[in-house]
């Protein structure tokens, strides 16, 4: 299976980010992973990125201060059309609420909804389902 070149994690939980980056590398999913602690920071990075710096995958937490996932997605949807490649964006959340899962499917740019933690088994499933 192919390796994803560049991954961005947007989550205000630093410990979760550390675990995600480790699992991304250990599983062979991606060698290059970065994270932002706030949605606004993620948007700024994407706005200022050169075409080769745009991530292939974004993992986005729902509940964050200042800008939650839904607010991020409203702004991201305006930006994504300018990217030269398709970015697969996954909601990565501890929320198992059906309304959150249903709401995520209302956004065309959301590829899938993943329940935390992001472990090797989950990454293998993501790779098999979305990168085969």
KEKE-3310 file (N, C-alpha, C; in steps of 0.2 Angstrom, whole numbers, plus 5000, padded with zeros to 4 digits):
npx = (5004:5002:5011:5006:5011:5011:5004:4992:4987:4974:4971:4967:4973:4988:4994:4987:4990:5004:5003:4996:5005:5016:5010:5006:5019:5025:5016:5018:5010:5013:5027:5029:5022:5012:5006:4993:4987:4976:4961:4961:4975:4978:4971:4978:4991:4988:4983:4995:5003:5014:5011:5017:5017:5005:4995:4992:4982:4971:4968:4955:4949:4934:4929:4936:4944:4940:4938:4929:4927:4917:4916:4929:4928:4919:4926:4937:4931:4930:4943:4948:4946:4956:4967:4979:4978:4969:4963:4962:4951:4948:4937:4942:4938:4933:4920:4905:4892:4878:4873:4884:4891:4882:4882:4894:4894:4887:4896:4905:4919:4923:4930:4928:4923:4931:4933:4942:4955:4968:4974:4985:4977:4966:4972:4976:4964:4959:4968:4966:4953:4952:4964:4967)
npy = (4994:5011:5025:5040:5056:5068:5074:5083:5087:5093:5098:5102:5095:5091:5079:5069:5073:5070:5056:5053:5057:5049:5036:5037:5037:5025:5016:5016:5024:5038:5048:5061:5072:5085:5096:5107:5117:5124:5128:5140:5142:5131:5134:5146:5141:5133:5142:5149:5140:5133:5124:5111:5110:5108:5097:5079:5073:5078:5077:5081:5088:5089:5097:5111:5125:5142:5140:5128:5112:5113:5127:5128:5120:5128:5139:5132:5126:5136:5138:5126:5124:5130:5122:5112:5099:5084:5084:5074:5074:5070:5069:5068:5062:5061:5060:5051:5054:5053:5064:5072:5064:5063:5076:5079:5072:5081:5090:5092:5091:5082:5067:5056:5050:5047:5038:5043:5033:5037:5024:5010:5000:5007:5016:5007:5003:5015:5017:5006:5008:5021:5024:5014)
npz = (5000:4997:5003:5012:5008:5015:5030:5040:5056:5065:5080:5097:5107:5114:5118:5111:5098:5098:5100:5088:5078:5080:5078:5065:5059:5064:5059:5045:5038:5035:5033:5035:5046:5053:5065:5071:5084:5084:5074:5067:5065:5057:5046:5042:5039:5028:5019:5017:5012:4999:4984:4984:4998:5003:5012:5010:5017:5030:5047:5057:5072:5081:5093:5098:5105:5101:5087:5080:5072:5063:5060:5055:5044:5036:5032:5026:5015:5006:5003:4998:4985:4978:4979:4971:4971:4977:4993:5006:5019:5036:5049:5065:5080:5097:5099:5098:5095:5085:5079:5076:5068:5057:5054:5049:5037:5029:5023:5009:5007:5017:5020:5028:5044:5059:5074:5088:5096:5085:5078:5073:5067:5064:5055:5045:5040:5035:5025:5017:5013:5007:5000:4991)
capx = (5000:5005:5012:5004:5017:5011:4998:4991:4983:4972:4968:4970:4976:4995:4996:4984:4994:5010:5002:4995:5011:5020:5006:5007:5026:5026:5012:5021:5005:5016:5033:5029:5016:5013:5000:4991:4983:4969:4959:4963:4982:4978:4969:4984:4996:4985:4983:5002:5007:5015:5007:5020:5017:4998:4995:4987:4977:4970:4964:4952:4945:4928:4929:4942:4942:4940:4936:4927:4928:4912:4918:4935:4925:4916:4932:4941:4928:4931:4950:4950:4945:4962:4972:4981:4977:4963:4965:4957:4950:4944:4935:4945:4935:4931:4912:4901:4886:4875:4872:4891:4893:4878:4883:4901:4892:4885:4902:4908:4926:4925:4931:4926:4922:4935:4933:4948:4961:4970:4979:4988:4972:4962:4976:4976:4957:4959:4972:4963:4947:4953:4970:4969)
capy = (5000:5018:5030:5046:5060:5074:5074:5088:5085:5099:5096:5106:5090:5090:5072:5066:5075:5067:5049:5052:5057:5042:5030:5038:5035:5018:5011:5017:5028:5044:5049:5068:5074:5091:5097:5113:5116:5128:5128:5146:5141:5126:5138:5150:5136:5130:5148:5151:5134:5132:5118:5105:5109:5106:5090:5075:5071:5082:5074:5087:5087:5093:5102:5115:5132:5148:5138:5121:5109:5116:5133:5127:5118:5133:5143:5127:5125:5142:5138:5120:5124:5133:5117:5109:5092:5083:5083:5070:5077:5066:5071:5063:5064:5056:5061:5046:5057:5052:5071:5074:5060:5065:5083:5078:5070:5087:5093:5088:5090:5078:5061:5051:5051:5042:5039:5042:5035:5035:5019:5007:4997:5013:5019:5002:5003:5021:5016:5001:5011:5028:5025:5008)
capz = (5000:4997:5009:5011:5009:5020:5035:5045:5062:5068:5087:5103:5112:5112:5119:5106:5092:5098:5098:5081:5074:5081:5075:5058:5057:5065:5054:5038:5034:5032:5036:5037:5049:5057:5069:5073:5090:5083:5067:5063:5063:5052:5040:5040:5036:5022:5015:5015:5009:4992:4981:4987:5005:5005:5014:5006:5022:5036:5052:5061:5078:5081:5098:5099:5107:5096:5080:5080:5066:5058:5058:5051:5037:5032:5029:5022:5009:5002:5001:4995:4977:4975:4979:4965:4972:4981:5000:5010:5026:5040:5056:5070:5086:5102:5099:5095:5094:5079:5075:5074:5062:5052:5051:5045:5030:5025:5020:5003:5008:5023:5017:5032:5051:5062:5081:5091:5095:5078:5080:5067:5064:5060:5049:5040:5037:5031:5019:5012:5011:5004:4996:4988)
cpx = (5004:5006:5010:5010:5016:5004:4998:4986:4981:4968:4971:4973:4983:4997:4993:4988:5001:5009:5000:5001:5015:5016:5007:5014:5027:5022:5014:5015:5008:5022:5033:5022:5017:5006:4999:4986:4976:4967:4961:4971:4982:4976:4975:4989:4994:4985:4990:5006:5008:5012:5010:5019:5010:4998:4990:4981:4977:4966:4961:4948:4939:4928:4935:4940:4943:4937:4935:4928:4923:4913:4924:4932:4922:4921:4936:4938:4929:4939:4952:4950:4952:4968:4973:4980:4971:4966:4960:4957:4945:4943:4938:4943:4933:4923:4909:4894:4884:4874:4878:4892:4889:4880:4890:4899:4889:4890:4905:4915:4928:4924:4927:4926:4926:4934:4940:4949:4963:4976:4981:4982:4967:4965:4976:4969:4957:4963:4969:4957:4948:4959:4972:4970)
cpy = (5006:5021:5036:5051:5065:5074:5080:5086:5092:5097:5100:5102:5088:5083:5068:5067:5071:5059:5048:5052:5051:5037:5031:5036:5028:5013:5012:5021:5034:5045:5057:5070:5080:5092:5105:5113:5120:5128:5134:5145:5136:5130:5143:5146:5134:5136:5150:5146:5135:5125:5112:5105:5108:5099:5086:5073:5076:5078:5080:5085:5091:5099:5105:5122:5137:5146:5131:5118:5112:5123:5133:5125:5123:5137:5138:5126:5130:5141:5132:5120:5127:5128:5114:5101:5091:5081:5079:5072:5073:5069:5066:5065:5059:5056:5055:5048:5056:5059:5074:5070:5062:5072:5083:5076:5076:5091:5089:5086:5085:5071:5055:5053:5046:5044:5038:5036:5033:5030:5015:5003:5002:5015:5014:5002:5009:5020:5012:5004:5017:5029:5018:5009)
cpz = (5000:5003:5007:5013:5015:5024:5039:5050:5065:5074:5092:5108:5110:5113:5113:5099:5092:5097:5091:5077:5074:5078:5067:5055:5058:5061:5047:5034:5031:5036:5038:5040:5053:5060:5070:5079:5089:5076:5063:5061:5057:5045:5037:5036:5029:5017:5012:5012:5002:4990:4984:4994:5007:5007:5010:5011:5028:5041:5057:5067:5078:5087:5100:5101:5101:5089:5080:5073:5061:5056:5054:5044:5033:5028:5024:5015:5004:4999:4997:4988:4974:4976:4973:4965:4977:4988:5004:5017:5030:5047:5060:5077:5091:5102:5095:5094:5086:5075:5073:5068:5056:5049:5047:5038:5026:5022:5015:5004:5014:5019:5021:5040:5055:5070:5084:5095:5087:5079:5073:5064:5061:5054:5043:5036:5033:5025:5014:5009:5006:5000:4993:4981)
residu = (UNK:UNK:UNK:UNK:UNK:UNK:UNK:UNK:UNK:UNK:UNK:UNK:UNK:UNK:UNK:UNK:UNK:UNK:UNK:UNK:UNK:UNK:UNK:UNK:UNK:UNK:UNK:UNK:UNK:UNK:UNK:UNK:UNK:UNK:UNK:UNK:UNK:UNK:UNK:UNK:UNK:UNK:UNK:UNK:UNK:UNK:UNK:UNK:UNK:UNK:UNK:UNK:UNK:UNK:UNK:UNK:UNK:UNK:UNK:UNK:UNK:UNK:UNK:UNK:UNK:UNK:UNK:UNK:UNK:UNK:UNK:UNK:UNK:UNK:UNK:UNK:UNK:UNK:UNK:UNK:UNK:UNK:UNK:UNK:UNK:UNK:UNK:UNK:UNK:UNK:UNK:UNK:UNK:UNK:UNK:UNK:UNK:UNK:UNK:UNK:UNK:UNK:UNK:UNK:UNK:UNK:UNK:UNK:UNK:UNK:UNK:UNK:UNK:UNK:UNK:UNK:UNK:UNK:UNK:UNK:UNK:UNK:UNK:UNK:UNK:UNK:UNK:UNK:UNK:UNK:UNK:UNK)
# end
